[in-house]
């Protein structure tokens, strides 16, 4: 990791007190970082993970740090799973204010369009695009009760495309089309819909750099801030901002949180 100096974190203690959030795919990586940041800001957080053995340790760590968290098993590609996760959240906490859809099917190695098989297409469409519909549909009645918000995790690839990962660029672009449409539909109900396009250091990055020792230096070299983001300290606070009243007049937007790698907005 880079030793480039960074500004201190802002104190957001209590900013989300009394609010309840679900974070999908929060068993590791960016989802875990967002869950930790939301909890640190005072929200009660539900870790929705496909496998409880990854979700429960994250919830336990948040509780040990003084936060309020629980884990539920949820395959976001299964509509019934998402509905149950939302129902259990509302039953336990009495409300749902923030729905964060972060779960993603790994994009895999670079492939041309002709090399992508049907199983990979189905998995990525289901986890990124179809699951966004599931999360939105299940959460909306609860979000509409008290000016709630839906946050989707997309990618710079969904903004500018990707010559190496055309399918990934496609499904992430579809999420942005959905959020803009929902921002228009849900605005009159007081529900905001925004997205984060992050670049952060995750377990997948560890695997990639182990296989390619020059990767980190190349990534930092293409990033104006000269470092790779931290899920909890760099991506998480942006989710806190979008979940809080500080962004109350903001909807239909995508925030690229990548150290400046993407400058096309």
C-alpha atoms as an extended CHARMM CRD file, in Angstrom:
* protein
*
       265  EXT
         1         1  UNK       CA              0.0000000000        0.0000000000        0.0000000000  PROA      1               0.0000000000
         2         2  UNK       CA              1.0300000000        3.5990000000       -0.5800000000  PROA      2               0.0000000000
         3         3  UNK       CA              2.4670000000        5.7990000000        2.1800000000  PROA      3               0.0000000000
         4         4  UNK       CA              1.1820000000        9.0090000000        0.5400000000  PROA      4               0.0000000000
         5         5  UNK       CA             -0.1310000000       11.3030000000        3.3160000000  PROA      5               0.0000000000
         6         6  UNK       CA             -3.8930000000       11.7290000000        3.5200000000  PROA      6               0.0000000000
         7         7  UNK       CA             -6.1260000000       14.2330000000        5.3350000000  PROA      7               0.0000000000
         8         8  UNK       CA             -7.6770000000       13.1880000000        8.6490000000  PROA      8               0.0000000000
         9         9  UNK       CA            -11.1500000000       11.6850000000        8.6360000000  PROA      9               0.0000000000
        10        10  UNK       CA            -14.1210000000       13.8680000000        9.5470000000  PROA      10              0.0000000000
        11        11  UNK       CA            -16.0150000000       13.0310000000       12.7290000000  PROA      11              0.0000000000
        12        12  UNK       CA            -19.4840000000       11.8350000000       11.7190000000  PROA      12              0.0000000000
        13        13  UNK       CA            -20.4140000000       10.2640000000       15.0630000000  PROA      13              0.0000000000
        14        14  UNK       CA            -24.1650000000       10.2580000000       15.4670000000  PROA      14              0.0000000000
        15        15  UNK       CA            -24.8940000000       11.5680000000       11.9610000000  PROA      15              0.0000000000
        16        16  UNK       CA            -27.0130000000        8.5000000000       11.1710000000  PROA      16              0.0000000000
        17        17  UNK       CA            -28.3050000000        7.8500000000       14.6990000000  PROA      17              0.0000000000
        18        18  UNK       CA            -31.6790000000        6.1400000000       14.6150000000  PROA      18              0.0000000000
        19        19  UNK       CA            -31.3310000000        5.1480000000       10.9620000000  PROA      19              0.0000000000
        20        20  UNK       CA            -31.3370000000        1.5550000000        9.6940000000  PROA      20              0.0000000000
        21        21  UNK       CA            -29.3530000000        0.3240000000        6.6950000000  PROA      21              0.0000000000
        22        22  UNK       CA            -28.9750000000       -2.8800000000        4.6940000000  PROA      22              0.0000000000
        23        23  UNK       CA            -25.7050000000       -3.4540000000        2.8260000000  PROA      23              0.0000000000
        24        24  UNK       CA            -25.5860000000       -6.3360000000        0.3510000000  PROA      24              0.0000000000
        25        25  UNK       CA            -22.3350000000       -8.1440000000       -0.3080000000  PROA      25              0.0000000000
        26        26  UNK       CA            -20.9600000000       -6.7980000000        2.9670000000  PROA      26              0.0000000000
        27        27  UNK       CA            -18.9770000000       -9.8750000000        3.9480000000  PROA      27              0.0000000000
        28        28  UNK       CA            -15.7460000000       -8.3150000000        2.7050000000  PROA      28              0.0000000000
        29        29  UNK       CA            -14.2200000000       -5.5390000000        0.6230000000  PROA      29              0.0000000000
        30        30  UNK       CA            -16.1240000000       -2.3840000000       -0.2640000000  PROA      30              0.0000000000
        31        31  UNK       CA            -19.3890000000       -3.6640000000        1.2130000000  PROA      31              0.0000000000
        32        32  UNK       CA            -17.7240000000       -4.3570000000        4.5370000000  PROA      32              0.0000000000
        33        33  UNK       CA            -16.1090000000       -0.9130000000        4.5360000000  PROA      33              0.0000000000
        34        34  UNK       CA            -19.4560000000        0.7660000000        3.8470000000  PROA      34              0.0000000000
        35        35  UNK       CA            -21.1620000000       -1.2280000000        6.5940000000  PROA      35              0.0000000000
        36        36  UNK       CA            -18.4510000000       -0.2660000000        9.0840000000  PROA      36              0.0000000000
        37        37  UNK       CA            -18.6800000000        3.4120000000        8.1470000000  PROA      37              0.0000000000
        38        38  UNK       CA            -22.4760000000        3.5000000000        8.3960000000  PROA      38              0.0000000000
        39        39  UNK       CA            -22.3090000000        1.8360000000       11.8130000000  PROA      39              0.0000000000
        40        40  UNK       CA            -19.6170000000        4.2630000000       12.9920000000  PROA      40              0.0000000000
        41        41  UNK       CA            -21.9590000000        7.1080000000       12.0390000000  PROA      41              0.0000000000
        42        42  UNK       CA            -24.6550000000        5.6320000000       14.2770000000  PROA      42              0.0000000000
        43        43  UNK       CA            -26.7840000000        3.5370000000       11.9310000000  PROA      43              0.0000000000
        44        44  UNK       CA            -28.0070000000        0.0520000000       12.7710000000  PROA      44              0.0000000000
        45        45  UNK       CA            -26.6250000000       -2.0900000000        9.9580000000  PROA      45              0.0000000000
        46        46  UNK       CA            -27.7920000000       -5.3730000000        8.4670000000  PROA      46              0.0000000000
        47        47  UNK       CA            -25.0240000000       -7.3200000000        6.7420000000  PROA      47              0.0000000000
        48        48  UNK       CA            -26.7160000000       -9.1290000000        3.8490000000  PROA      48              0.0000000000
        49        49  UNK       CA            -24.3370000000      -11.8150000000        2.6100000000  PROA      49              0.0000000000
        50        50  UNK       CA            -24.7880000000      -14.8680000000        0.4240000000  PROA      50              0.0000000000
        51        51  UNK       CA            -22.9970000000      -16.9010000000        3.0880000000  PROA      51              0.0000000000
        52        52  UNK       CA            -23.5080000000      -16.2290000000        6.7860000000  PROA      52              0.0000000000
        53        53  UNK       CA            -19.9860000000      -17.4520000000        7.5150000000  PROA      53              0.0000000000
        54        54  UNK       CA            -18.6940000000      -14.2850000000        5.8090000000  PROA      54              0.0000000000
        55        55  UNK       CA            -21.4290000000      -11.9220000000        6.9890000000  PROA      55              0.0000000000
        56        56  UNK       CA            -21.5650000000      -12.7860000000       10.6810000000  PROA      56              0.0000000000
        57        57  UNK       CA            -17.8780000000      -11.9910000000       11.4390000000  PROA      57              0.0000000000
        58        58  UNK       CA            -18.3730000000       -8.5030000000        9.9750000000  PROA      58              0.0000000000
        59        59  UNK       CA            -21.4810000000       -7.9540000000       12.1020000000  PROA      59              0.0000000000
        60        60  UNK       CA            -19.6680000000       -9.2740000000       15.1800000000  PROA      60              0.0000000000
        61        61  UNK       CA            -16.7110000000       -6.9390000000       14.6160000000  PROA      61              0.0000000000
        62        62  UNK       CA            -19.0600000000       -3.9620000000       14.3300000000  PROA      62              0.0000000000
        63        63  UNK       CA            -20.7680000000       -4.9370000000       17.5880000000  PROA      63              0.0000000000
        64        64  UNK       CA            -17.4020000000       -5.3360000000       19.3090000000  PROA      64              0.0000000000
        65        65  UNK       CA            -16.5660000000       -1.7820000000       18.2160000000  PROA      65              0.0000000000
        66        66  UNK       CA            -19.7120000000       -0.4840000000       19.8810000000  PROA      66              0.0000000000
        67        67  UNK       CA            -21.9700000000       -0.4670000000       16.8220000000  PROA      67              0.0000000000
        68        68  UNK       CA            -25.2800000000       -2.1910000000       16.1470000000  PROA      68              0.0000000000
        69        69  UNK       CA            -25.2020000000       -4.8550000000       13.4520000000  PROA      69              0.0000000000
        70        70  UNK       CA            -26.6970000000       -8.1850000000       12.5140000000  PROA      70              0.0000000000
        71        71  UNK       CA            -26.1880000000      -10.5590000000        9.5970000000  PROA      71              0.0000000000
        72        72  UNK       CA            -28.7570000000      -12.1890000000        7.3190000000  PROA      72              0.0000000000
        73        73  UNK       CA            -28.2690000000      -14.7130000000        4.5500000000  PROA      73              0.0000000000
        74        74  UNK       CA            -29.2670000000      -13.2130000000        1.2150000000  PROA      74              0.0000000000
        75        75  UNK       CA            -28.5550000000      -14.2050000000       -2.3770000000  PROA      75              0.0000000000
        76        76  UNK       CA            -29.4120000000      -10.9510000000       -4.1270000000  PROA      76              0.0000000000
        77        77  UNK       CA            -30.1450000000      -12.8010000000       -7.3480000000  PROA      77              0.0000000000
        78        78  UNK       CA            -33.1210000000      -14.4650000000       -5.6640000000  PROA      78              0.0000000000
        79        79  UNK       CA            -36.0270000000      -12.0730000000       -5.2590000000  PROA      79              0.0000000000
        80        80  UNK       CA            -37.4540000000      -13.9640000000       -2.2940000000  PROA      80              0.0000000000
        81        81  UNK       CA            -34.1310000000      -13.7260000000       -0.4310000000  PROA      81              0.0000000000
        82        82  UNK       CA            -34.0690000000       -9.9470000000       -0.8210000000  PROA      82              0.0000000000
        83        83  UNK       CA            -37.6920000000       -9.6390000000        0.2780000000  PROA      83              0.0000000000
        84        84  UNK       CA            -37.0280000000      -11.7580000000        3.3630000000  PROA      84              0.0000000000
        85        85  UNK       CA            -33.9110000000       -9.7440000000        4.2540000000  PROA      85              0.0000000000
        86        86  UNK       CA            -35.9020000000       -6.5100000000        4.0720000000  PROA      86              0.0000000000
        87        87  UNK       CA            -38.8130000000       -8.0070000000        6.0510000000  PROA      87              0.0000000000
        88        88  UNK       CA            -36.5020000000       -9.3150000000        8.7900000000  PROA      88              0.0000000000
        89        89  UNK       CA            -34.7930000000       -5.9210000000        8.9960000000  PROA      89              0.0000000000
        90        90  UNK       CA            -38.0820000000       -4.0700000000        9.4250000000  PROA      90              0.0000000000
        91        91  UNK       CA            -39.3350000000       -6.6550000000       11.9170000000  PROA      91              0.0000000000
        92        92  UNK       CA            -36.2120000000       -6.2570000000       14.0520000000  PROA      92              0.0000000000
        93        93  UNK       CA            -35.6220000000       -2.5120000000       13.8140000000  PROA      93              0.0000000000
        94        94  UNK       CA            -39.0560000000       -1.1820000000       12.8700000000  PROA      94              0.0000000000
        95        95  UNK       CA            -37.8500000000        0.6710000000        9.7800000000  PROA      95              0.0000000000
        96        96  UNK       CA            -35.4920000000        0.7690000000        6.7880000000  PROA      96              0.0000000000
        97        97  UNK       CA            -33.8750000000        4.0600000000        5.7790000000  PROA      97              0.0000000000
        98        98  UNK       CA            -30.9100000000        3.0840000000        3.6030000000  PROA      98              0.0000000000
        99        99  UNK       CA            -30.5970000000        0.2770000000        1.0430000000  PROA      99              0.0000000000
       100       100  UNK       CA            -27.0760000000       -0.2130000000       -0.3110000000  PROA      100             0.0000000000
       101       101  UNK       CA            -26.6980000000       -2.7030000000       -3.1540000000  PROA      101             0.0000000000
       102       102  UNK       CA            -23.0120000000       -3.5500000000       -3.3460000000  PROA      102             0.0000000000
       103       103  UNK       CA            -22.9500000000       -7.2860000000       -4.1270000000  PROA      103             0.0000000000
       104       104  UNK       CA            -21.3140000000       -8.0870000000       -7.4570000000  PROA      104             0.0000000000
       105       105  UNK       CA            -20.3070000000      -11.0810000000       -9.5050000000  PROA      105             0.0000000000
       106       106  UNK       CA            -16.5100000000      -10.9300000000      -10.0230000000  PROA      106             0.0000000000
       107       107  UNK       CA            -15.7560000000       -9.5600000000      -13.5070000000  PROA      107             0.0000000000
       108       108  UNK       CA            -12.9910000000      -12.1250000000      -13.9820000000  PROA      108             0.0000000000
       109       109  UNK       CA            -10.0400000000      -11.8460000000      -16.3800000000  PROA      109             0.0000000000
       110       110  UNK       CA            -10.1130000000       -9.5490000000      -19.4160000000  PROA      110             0.0000000000
       111       111  UNK       CA            -12.0780000000      -11.1650000000      -22.2430000000  PROA      111             0.0000000000
       112       112  UNK       CA            -13.2750000000      -10.0670000000      -25.6440000000  PROA      112             0.0000000000
       113       113  UNK       CA            -17.0100000000      -10.1090000000      -26.2640000000  PROA      113             0.0000000000
       114       114  UNK       CA            -16.6990000000      -13.2980000000      -28.3200000000  PROA      114             0.0000000000
       115       115  UNK       CA            -14.9970000000      -15.1100000000      -25.4390000000  PROA      115             0.0000000000
       116       116  UNK       CA            -17.6900000000      -14.4780000000      -22.8130000000  PROA      116             0.0000000000
       117       117  UNK       CA            -19.8370000000      -17.5340000000      -22.1040000000  PROA      117             0.0000000000
       118       118  UNK       CA            -23.5460000000      -17.5750000000      -21.2820000000  PROA      118             0.0000000000
       119       119  UNK       CA            -23.0250000000      -18.5330000000      -17.6270000000  PROA      119             0.0000000000
       120       120  UNK       CA            -20.8230000000      -15.4810000000      -17.0430000000  PROA      120             0.0000000000
       121       121  UNK       CA            -23.3490000000      -13.2330000000      -18.7780000000  PROA      121             0.0000000000
       122       122  UNK       CA            -26.1900000000      -14.5890000000      -16.6470000000  PROA      122             0.0000000000
       123       123  UNK       CA            -24.2400000000      -14.2820000000      -13.3790000000  PROA      123             0.0000000000
       124       124  UNK       CA            -23.2190000000      -10.6710000000      -13.9310000000  PROA      124             0.0000000000
       125       125  UNK       CA            -26.6200000000       -9.5340000000      -15.1600000000  PROA      125             0.0000000000
       126       126  UNK       CA            -28.3200000000      -11.2530000000      -12.2170000000  PROA      126             0.0000000000
       127       127  UNK       CA            -26.0280000000       -9.9210000000       -9.4890000000  PROA      127             0.0000000000
       128       128  UNK       CA            -25.6140000000       -6.3610000000      -10.7010000000  PROA      128             0.0000000000
       129       129  UNK       CA            -28.6950000000       -5.4990000000      -12.7350000000  PROA      129             0.0000000000
       130       130  UNK       CA            -31.5300000000       -7.8390000000      -11.7810000000  PROA      130             0.0000000000
       131       131  UNK       CA            -30.5730000000       -7.6370000000       -8.1080000000  PROA      131             0.0000000000
       132       132  UNK       CA            -30.7470000000       -3.8430000000       -8.2760000000  PROA      132             0.0000000000
       133       133  UNK       CA            -34.4090000000       -4.2200000000       -9.2590000000  PROA      133             0.0000000000
       134       134  UNK       CA            -34.9790000000       -6.6880000000       -6.4060000000  PROA      134             0.0000000000
       135       135  UNK       CA            -33.4030000000       -4.3590000000       -3.8460000000  PROA      135             0.0000000000
       136       136  UNK       CA            -35.2860000000       -1.3360000000       -5.1260000000  PROA      136             0.0000000000
       137       137  UNK       CA            -38.6530000000       -3.1000000000       -5.2410000000  PROA      137             0.0000000000
       138       138  UNK       CA            -38.3910000000       -4.5940000000       -1.7600000000  PROA      138             0.0000000000
       139       139  UNK       CA            -37.0100000000       -1.4650000000       -0.1110000000  PROA      139             0.0000000000
       140       140  UNK       CA            -39.1110000000        1.3080000000       -1.6400000000  PROA      140             0.0000000000
       141       141  UNK       CA            -42.2590000000        1.0790000000        0.5460000000  PROA      141             0.0000000000
       142       142  UNK       CA            -40.0790000000        1.4490000000        3.6340000000  PROA      142             0.0000000000
       143       143  UNK       CA            -37.7520000000        4.1050000000        2.2210000000  PROA      143             0.0000000000
       144       144  UNK       CA            -40.7790000000        6.2020000000        1.2820000000  PROA      144             0.0000000000
       145       145  UNK       CA            -41.9320000000        6.4160000000        4.9120000000  PROA      145             0.0000000000
       146       146  UNK       CA            -39.1430000000        8.7450000000        6.0350000000  PROA      146             0.0000000000
       147       147  UNK       CA            -37.1160000000       10.2020000000        3.1590000000  PROA      147             0.0000000000
       148       148  UNK       CA            -34.9320000000        7.1190000000        2.7080000000  PROA      148             0.0000000000
       149       149  UNK       CA            -32.2780000000        6.4880000000        0.1080000000  PROA      149             0.0000000000
       150       150  UNK       CA            -31.0960000000        3.7790000000       -2.2920000000  PROA      150             0.0000000000
       151       151  UNK       CA            -27.3710000000        3.6000000000       -3.0320000000  PROA      151             0.0000000000
       152       152  UNK       CA            -26.0380000000        1.4500000000       -5.8720000000  PROA      152             0.0000000000
       153       153  UNK       CA            -22.3720000000        0.5160000000       -6.2540000000  PROA      153             0.0000000000
       154       154  UNK       CA            -21.4320000000        0.9000000000       -9.8910000000  PROA      154             0.0000000000
       155       155  UNK       CA            -18.0560000000        1.4570000000      -11.5900000000  PROA      155             0.0000000000
       156       156  UNK       CA            -16.1920000000        3.9010000000      -13.8260000000  PROA      156             0.0000000000
       157       157  UNK       CA            -16.5440000000        1.0920000000      -16.3880000000  PROA      157             0.0000000000
       158       158  UNK       CA            -20.2700000000        1.7750000000      -16.3350000000  PROA      158             0.0000000000
       159       159  UNK       CA            -19.6190000000        5.4230000000      -17.2390000000  PROA      159             0.0000000000
       160       160  UNK       CA            -16.9470000000        5.2370000000      -19.9120000000  PROA      160             0.0000000000
       161       161  UNK       CA            -17.1020000000        1.5390000000      -20.8810000000  PROA      161             0.0000000000
       162       162  UNK       CA            -14.2730000000       -0.9660000000      -20.7320000000  PROA      162             0.0000000000
       163       163  UNK       CA            -12.2770000000       -2.3670000000      -23.6260000000  PROA      163             0.0000000000
       164       164  UNK       CA            -11.1570000000       -5.2810000000      -21.4460000000  PROA      164             0.0000000000
       165       165  UNK       CA            -14.4160000000       -6.0450000000      -19.6070000000  PROA      165             0.0000000000
       166       166  UNK       CA            -17.2970000000       -5.2270000000      -21.9660000000  PROA      166             0.0000000000
       167       167  UNK       CA            -19.8660000000       -7.2370000000      -20.0120000000  PROA      167             0.0000000000
       168       168  UNK       CA            -18.9090000000       -5.5890000000      -16.7160000000  PROA      168             0.0000000000
       169       169  UNK       CA            -19.1780000000       -2.1510000000      -18.3270000000  PROA      169             0.0000000000
       170       170  UNK       CA            -22.5960000000       -3.1240000000      -19.6660000000  PROA      170             0.0000000000
       171       171  UNK       CA            -24.1480000000       -4.2500000000      -16.3760000000  PROA      171             0.0000000000
       172       172  UNK       CA            -22.6640000000       -1.3310000000      -14.4560000000  PROA      172             0.0000000000
       173       173  UNK       CA            -23.9790000000        1.0730000000      -17.0780000000  PROA      173             0.0000000000
       174       174  UNK       CA            -27.4160000000       -0.5290000000      -16.7250000000  PROA      174             0.0000000000
       175       175  UNK       CA            -27.3650000000        0.2670000000      -13.0110000000  PROA      175             0.0000000000
       176       176  UNK       CA            -26.8230000000        3.9340000000      -13.8180000000  PROA      176             0.0000000000
       177       177  UNK       CA            -29.7770000000        3.9160000000      -16.1930000000  PROA      177             0.0000000000
       178       178  UNK       CA            -31.9270000000        2.4190000000      -13.4570000000  PROA      178             0.0000000000
       179       179  UNK       CA            -30.8540000000        4.9170000000      -10.7950000000  PROA      179             0.0000000000
       180       180  UNK       CA            -31.5910000000        7.8840000000      -13.0600000000  PROA      180             0.0000000000
       181       181  UNK       CA            -35.0170000000        6.4750000000      -13.8600000000  PROA      181             0.0000000000
       182       182  UNK       CA            -35.7930000000        5.7590000000      -10.2130000000  PROA      182             0.0000000000
       183       183  UNK       CA            -34.5760000000        9.2180000000       -9.2150000000  PROA      183             0.0000000000
       184       184  UNK       CA            -37.2990000000       10.6560000000      -11.4550000000  PROA      184             0.0000000000
       185       185  UNK       CA            -39.9620000000        8.1720000000      -10.3520000000  PROA      185             0.0000000000
       186       186  UNK       CA            -39.2320000000        8.3060000000       -6.6220000000  PROA      186             0.0000000000
       187       187  UNK       CA            -38.3560000000       11.9850000000       -6.2800000000  PROA      187             0.0000000000
       188       188  UNK       CA            -41.9490000000       13.0660000000       -5.5850000000  PROA      188             0.0000000000
       189       189  UNK       CA            -42.0230000000       10.5050000000       -2.7480000000  PROA      189             0.0000000000
       190       190  UNK       CA            -38.9330000000       12.0590000000       -1.1890000000  PROA      190             0.0000000000
       191       191  UNK       CA            -36.7220000000        9.0210000000       -1.8640000000  PROA      191             0.0000000000
       192       192  UNK       CA            -33.2500000000        9.7030000000       -3.2530000000  PROA      192             0.0000000000
       193       193  UNK       CA            -31.2640000000        7.3260000000       -5.4870000000  PROA      193             0.0000000000
       194       194  UNK       CA            -27.5250000000        7.7420000000       -6.0690000000  PROA      194             0.0000000000
       195       195  UNK       CA            -24.4970000000        5.6350000000       -6.9230000000  PROA      195             0.0000000000
       196       196  UNK       CA            -20.8360000000        5.3100000000       -5.9970000000  PROA      196             0.0000000000
       197       197  UNK       CA            -18.2300000000        4.2480000000       -8.5370000000  PROA      197             0.0000000000
       198       198  UNK       CA            -15.2960000000        3.2230000000       -6.3190000000  PROA      198             0.0000000000
       199       199  UNK       CA            -11.7420000000        2.0440000000       -6.7130000000  PROA      199             0.0000000000
       200       200  UNK       CA            -10.5330000000        0.5870000000       -3.4210000000  PROA      200             0.0000000000
       201       201  UNK       CA             -8.1430000000       -1.9580000000       -1.9850000000  PROA      201             0.0000000000
       202       202  UNK       CA            -10.0460000000       -5.2270000000       -1.4800000000  PROA      202             0.0000000000
       203       203  UNK       CA             -9.1910000000       -8.9250000000       -1.0590000000  PROA      203             0.0000000000
       204       204  UNK       CA             -9.4940000000       -9.2180000000       -4.8310000000  PROA      204             0.0000000000
       205       205  UNK       CA             -6.7320000000       -6.6190000000       -5.1230000000  PROA      205             0.0000000000
       206       206  UNK       CA             -4.5270000000       -8.7180000000       -2.8260000000  PROA      206             0.0000000000
       207       207  UNK       CA             -4.9380000000      -11.6910000000       -5.1390000000  PROA      207             0.0000000000
       208       208  UNK       CA             -4.2940000000       -9.6200000000       -8.2400000000  PROA      208             0.0000000000
       209       209  UNK       CA             -1.1310000000       -7.9820000000       -6.8990000000  PROA      209             0.0000000000
       210       210  UNK       CA              0.2240000000      -11.2990000000       -5.6420000000  PROA      210             0.0000000000
       211       211  UNK       CA              0.0140000000      -12.5580000000       -9.2030000000  PROA      211             0.0000000000
       212       212  UNK       CA              1.3060000000       -9.2890000000      -10.6580000000  PROA      212             0.0000000000
       213       213  UNK       CA              3.7270000000       -7.4550000000       -8.2990000000  PROA      213             0.0000000000
       214       214  UNK       CA              3.8850000000       -4.3470000000      -10.5120000000  PROA      214             0.0000000000
       215       215  UNK       CA              0.1230000000       -3.8230000000      -10.5320000000  PROA      215             0.0000000000
       216       216  UNK       CA             -0.1370000000       -1.5900000000       -7.4510000000  PROA      216             0.0000000000
       217       217  UNK       CA              2.5430000000        0.8110000000       -8.6710000000  PROA      217             0.0000000000
       218       218  UNK       CA              0.8700000000        1.0590000000      -12.0720000000  PROA      218             0.0000000000
       219       219  UNK       CA             -2.5300000000        1.7270000000      -10.5190000000  PROA      219             0.0000000000
       220       220  UNK       CA             -1.1240000000        4.4350000000       -8.2360000000  PROA      220             0.0000000000
       221       221  UNK       CA              0.7530000000        5.9550000000      -11.1540000000  PROA      221             0.0000000000
       222       222  UNK       CA             -2.5240000000        6.4890000000      -13.0290000000  PROA      222             0.0000000000
       223       223  UNK       CA             -4.2390000000        8.0190000000       -9.9900000000  PROA      223             0.0000000000
       224       224  UNK       CA             -3.7530000000       11.7440000000       -9.2650000000  PROA      224             0.0000000000
       225       225  UNK       CA             -3.9730000000       11.2150000000       -5.4840000000  PROA      225             0.0000000000
       226       226  UNK       CA             -1.2910000000        8.5160000000       -5.8360000000  PROA      226             0.0000000000
       227       227  UNK       CA             -2.9720000000        5.8660000000       -3.6900000000  PROA      227             0.0000000000
       228       228  UNK       CA             -5.7070000000        3.2440000000       -3.8180000000  PROA      228             0.0000000000
       229       229  UNK       CA             -8.7700000000        3.9360000000       -1.6980000000  PROA      229             0.0000000000
       230       230  UNK       CA             -9.5630000000        2.2160000000        1.5810000000  PROA      230             0.0000000000
       231       231  UNK       CA            -13.0720000000        0.6490000000        1.7270000000  PROA      231             0.0000000000
       232       232  UNK       CA            -13.9120000000        1.9100000000        5.2260000000  PROA      232             0.0000000000
       233       233  UNK       CA            -12.0390000000        5.2160000000        5.2870000000  PROA      233             0.0000000000
       234       234  UNK       CA            -12.4610000000        6.4220000000        1.6920000000  PROA      234             0.0000000000
       235       235  UNK       CA            -15.5430000000        4.7320000000        0.2220000000  PROA      235             0.0000000000
       236       236  UNK       CA            -17.5380000000        4.3280000000        3.4370000000  PROA      236             0.0000000000
       237       237  UNK       CA            -17.7320000000        8.0490000000        4.2930000000  PROA      237             0.0000000000
       238       238  UNK       CA            -19.1640000000        8.7970000000        0.8530000000  PROA      238             0.0000000000
       239       239  UNK       CA            -21.9300000000        6.2790000000        1.5400000000  PROA      239             0.0000000000
       240       240  UNK       CA            -22.5050000000        8.0100000000        4.8930000000  PROA      240             0.0000000000
       241       241  UNK       CA            -22.8340000000       11.3350000000        3.0710000000  PROA      241             0.0000000000
       242       242  UNK       CA            -25.3350000000        9.8990000000        0.5870000000  PROA      242             0.0000000000
       243       243  UNK       CA            -27.3020000000        8.2620000000        3.4030000000  PROA      243             0.0000000000
       244       244  UNK       CA            -27.4340000000       11.4260000000        5.4900000000  PROA      244             0.0000000000
       245       245  UNK       CA            -29.4500000000       14.6720000000        5.2990000000  PROA      245             0.0000000000
       246       246  UNK       CA            -26.2740000000       16.3980000000        4.0770000000  PROA      246             0.0000000000
       247       247  UNK       CA            -27.0990000000       15.1230000000        0.5670000000  PROA      247             0.0000000000
       248       248  UNK       CA            -30.8340000000       15.7730000000        0.8580000000  PROA      248             0.0000000000
       249       249  UNK       CA            -31.0010000000       17.7470000000       -2.4390000000  PROA      249             0.0000000000
       250       250  UNK       CA            -29.0020000000       15.2300000000       -4.4570000000  PROA      250             0.0000000000
       251       251  UNK       CA            -30.4430000000       12.3770000000       -6.5090000000  PROA      251             0.0000000000
       252       252  UNK       CA            -29.7650000000       10.5450000000       -9.7580000000  PROA      252             0.0000000000
       253       253  UNK       CA            -26.0020000000       11.0900000000       -9.4450000000  PROA      253             0.0000000000
       254       254  UNK       CA            -22.9180000000        8.8910000000       -9.6160000000  PROA      254             0.0000000000
       255       255  UNK       CA            -19.9110000000        9.8210000000       -7.4740000000  PROA      255             0.0000000000
       256       256  UNK       CA            -16.5890000000        8.4870000000       -8.7770000000  PROA      256             0.0000000000
       257       257  UNK       CA            -14.5280000000        7.7960000000       -5.6400000000  PROA      257             0.0000000000
       258       258  UNK       CA            -11.2990000000        6.6450000000       -7.1980000000  PROA      258             0.0000000000
       259       259  UNK       CA             -8.5680000000        9.1270000000       -6.3470000000  PROA      259             0.0000000000
       260       260  UNK       CA             -9.1030000000       10.9620000000       -9.6130000000  PROA      260             0.0000000000
       261       261  UNK       CA             -8.5230000000        8.1220000000      -12.0730000000  PROA      261             0.0000000000
       262       262  UNK       CA            -11.7670000000        8.9260000000      -13.8690000000  PROA      262             0.0000000000
       263       263  UNK       CA            -12.1320000000       12.6090000000      -14.6730000000  PROA      263             0.0000000000
       264       264  UNK       CA            -14.8420000000       12.4790000000      -17.3260000000  PROA      264             0.0000000000
       265       265  UNK       CA            -17.8480000000       13.7100000000      -15.3280000000  PROA      265             0.0000000000
